[in-house]
Amino acid sequence: MSGAESANISLYDFDLPNDIDRLKRISKVVNSKKDPRFKKLIRSMIKAGAPEYSKLALWVSYLKEKNYQVNIKELKELYYH
């Protein structure tokens, strides 16, 4: 929730509750990773430049690209990027 707030994004715009307990219940469901509301929310936060999600997207992209050839030094550099 704080990532959305820091990017001036309302969870209501994605048909998600702004209440942390209700949001936890929804996100803990096994199928939540396929829920288009969460996918749209994450994409919007990355696009808005929310630092936590931009960094996460950078790490995931690096790990997907390098697969089993990860260089720890490069990964650490991304952390401080």
C-alpha positions as CSV (number, residue, x, y, z in Angstrom):
1,M,0.0,0.0,0.0
2,S,2.8,2.4,0.8
3,G,4.3,1.9,-2.7
4,A,1.0,2.8,-4.3
5,E,0.7,5.9,-2.0
6,S,4.2,7.0,-2.8
7,A,3.3,6.9,-6.5
8,N,0.0,8.7,-5.9
9,I,-2.0,5.6,-7.0
10,S,-5.3,4.7,-5.5
11,L,-6.0,1.0,-4.9
12,Y,-9.7,1.8,-5.5
13,D,-8.8,2.6,-9.1
14,F,-7.9,-1.1,-9.5
15,D,-11.0,-2.3,-7.7
16,L,-8.9,-3.3,-4.6
17,P,-9.6,-2.4,-1.0
18,N,-7.6,0.4,0.7
19,D,-7.8,-1.5,4.0
20,I,-4.7,-3.6,4.7
21,D,-6.5,-6.5,6.3
22,R,-8.9,-6.9,3.3
23,L,-6.1,-6.5,0.9
24,K,-4.1,-9.2,2.6
25,R,-7.0,-11.6,2.4
26,I,-7.4,-11.0,-1.3
27,S,-3.7,-11.2,-2.1
28,K,-3.2,-14.4,-0.1
29,V,-5.5,-16.4,-2.4
30,V,-3.6,-18.8,-4.6
31,N,-4.9,-17.3,-7.8
32,S,-4.1,-13.7,-6.9
33,K,-0.9,-13.9,-9.0
34,K,-3.1,-14.3,-12.0
35,D,-5.5,-11.6,-10.9
36,P,-5.5,-8.8,-13.5
37,R,-6.2,-6.2,-10.8
38,F,-2.8,-6.9,-9.2
39,K,-1.0,-7.1,-12.6
40,K,-2.4,-3.7,-13.6
41,L,-1.5,-2.2,-10.2
42,I,2.1,-3.4,-10.3
43,R,2.5,-2.1,-13.9
44,S,1.1,1.2,-12.9
45,M,3.4,1.6,-9.9
46,I,6.5,0.7,-12.1
47,K,5.3,3.2,-14.7
48,A,4.8,5.9,-12.1
49,G,8.3,5.3,-10.8
50,A,7.5,3.9,-7.4
51,P,11.1,3.1,-6.2
52,E,10.4,-0.2,-4.6
53,Y,8.7,-1.6,-7.7
54,S,11.1,-0.1,-10.1
55,K,14.0,-1.8,-8.3
56,L,12.1,-5.1,-8.1
57,A,11.4,-5.0,-11.8
58,L,15.0,-4.3,-12.5
59,W,16.1,-7.3,-10.4
60,V,13.5,-9.6,-12.0
61,S,14.6,-8.5,-15.5
62,Y,18.2,-9.1,-14.6
63,L,17.5,-12.6,-13.1
64,K,15.4,-13.6,-16.1
65,E,18.1,-12.5,-18.5
66,K,21.0,-14.1,-16.7
67,N,19.1,-17.2,-15.6
68,Y,21.7,-19.4,-13.9
69,Q,24.6,-17.1,-14.8
70,V,24.0,-14.5,-12.2
71,N,27.0,-12.4,-11.2
72,I,26.7,-11.4,-7.5
73,K,28.7,-8.3,-8.0
74,E,26.4,-7.1,-10.8
75,L,23.4,-8.0,-8.7
76,K,24.7,-5.9,-5.8
77,E,25.4,-3.0,-8.1
78,L,21.7,-3.1,-9.2
79,Y,20.8,-2.9,-5.5
80,Y,22.5,0.5,-5.2
81,H,21.3,1.6,-8.7
